[in-house]
Amino acid sequence: MERDLKEKLERNIWITRKCRINASERLLKSAKFVEFLNVYYSIFVITLSLLSLIQHNDQFSFASIVLSIALTISIVYANTTGLRDRSTVLKQNYIDLQVLLDQLFYIETEKVLTVSDKYAELLKLSENHLSIDLYRVKSTSSDTNFKMDRIEWVKYILLVLWDCLWRLFLVAVPVIGTIYLFFAG
């Protein structure tokens, strides 16, 4: 029984560690995207402001104000979510989980509960990952007992598509809005 507990704990630590790696990468990617959006929207605000001055166009002035507000909200959002800091905490957590996994490999069977307690403490130290992080681990797993079923595959694909569409939308909105204002005005 103690051997089964050790194997289960090894598996749980490994899965959690891989999920935390994915979560950390996802948060870092989101942080970089938010930073990109801030620069991108800043360029649009500057461009629209210059166009409104040159052409004395009230619609461009209004669009410039709307984008300035959106940019301000985006910057505040980026600062309050702390995506980079959360990514760093998850990174430290998965490094600690790897150390724990290494200890478990060499530990005597009687001391497995000690490692289990440390694992529980490490779980408390950072936020949990999202389901997409687990799906990413499962999608690349060679373990036949750890494969995704059809429903999980559909959820994973929908989550990835949603993320792509949402990012595309955020990039396209100022372009579409500017084109609309240019031809409508």
N, C-alpha and C positions, 0 to 999 in steps of 0.2 A: 504494500500500500504506500509506503513512504517513497518508493521508486516512482510510482504513478504520480504522486504529488509533485515530485521533483520534475518529471517530464511535463506535467501540466503547467507548472510554474514557468519552466523554460519557454514553453510555447506561448504562454500569456505575455511574458516579458518581451519575447521576440516580436510578437504581433503589435503590442503597444508601442515598442520602440520604432518599428517601421511606420506605424500610423503617425507617431509624433514627428518623424522625419518628414513625412508627406505634409503634415499640418504646418510645420515650420516653413517648408518650401512654399506652400500655398500662401501663407501670410506674408512672406517676403515678396513673392510675386505680386500680391495685392498692394503691398506698400509701394513697390516700384511703379505699378500701374497708376496709383493715386498720385504719385509724384509726377509721372508723365502727364496725367490729365491736368494737373495744376499748371505745368509749363504750357501745355497745349491750349488750355483755356486762356491763359495769360496772353499768349500770342494773338488769339482771336480778339480778346478785349482791346489790345493795343491796335490791331488792324482795323477793327470797327470804329474805334475812337478816331483814328486818323482819317478814315473814310468819311465819317460824319462831319469832321472839321473841313475836309477838302470839298465835299459835295453839299454841305449844309443840309444833310438829310436827317430828318427827325426820326425816321424808322431805324436808321443805323445808330443814332444816339440812344434810342430806346433799347435796341438790342445790346448795345454796349453796357448799359446800366444793368440789364437782366443778366448778362454774362458776368459782370463784376460781382453781382450778388451770388450767382452760382459758384464763382471762383472762391469767394469769401467762405461760403458754406463748405465747400470742398476742403479748403485748407483747415477750417475748424474741425471738420470731420476727421481728416487725416491725423490731426494732432490729438484728438480725443480717443481715437481707436487704438493708438499706439501699436500699429501693426508690426513695426520693426522690433519693438521691445518684446511683444508677445512671441514673435518668431525666435528671438534670442532665448527667452525663458524655455520655450519648447526644445530648442537645440540643446541647452544645458541639461534638460530633463532626459532627452534620448541618449546623451553621452553618459549620464549617470545610470540609465537603464542598461547600457552596454557594459559598464563596470560591474553592475549587479549580475548580469548574465554571465560574465566571465567568472565572477566569484562562485556562482551557482555551479558552473562546470566542474570546479575543483573541490567543491565542498563535500563534506561527509553527509550521508543521508540524514543523520540525526539533526543536522543544523539547517535543514531546509526551511523550517518554520521561521527562523531568523531572517532568512532572505525574503521569505514571503512578507514578513512585517516591513522590511525595508522597501519592498516593492509597493506595498500599500501606502507607505509614507511618500514615496516618489510620485505616486498617482495624485496625491493631494497637493503637490507643489506646483502644478501647472494646470492650465485649462485642458479640457478634453478635446480630442480631435473630432472632426465632423465625419459623417458617414462616407463622404467622398474620399476621405483619406484612407479609410478601411477598404473601400472598393478598389482604390489604386493598388493597395497591397495585394488584395485578392486577384486582381486582374493580371498580375505578374507572377503569381505564386505557382510553383510546380507541384505543390502538395495537393493531391487529389481530394483530400478531406477539407481543403480550404479554398475551394473554387466557388465562384459566384454562380448562383442559380439564374434563371432567365429574368426573374423580377429584379434582382440586384443589377444585372447587366443593363436592363432598360433604365433603371433609376440612375445608374452611373452615366450612361450615355446622355440622358436628359439633363443631368447636373452639369456635365461638360458642355453640352450645347447651350444651356442657359447661361453659363459663365461667358462663353464666347459671344453669344448674342447680346448680352448685357454690356460687355466691353465695346463691342462694335457700335451699339446704340449710343453709348456715351461719347464715342469719338465722332460719330456721324451727325449728332444733333446740331452742333454749331455750324457745320458745313451746310447741312440741309436748311437750317434756319437762315443762314446768310444768303444762300442761293434764292430762297423764297423771297426774302426781303428785297434782294436786288431786282428780281423780275416783277415782283408785285408793286414795287415803288417806282 
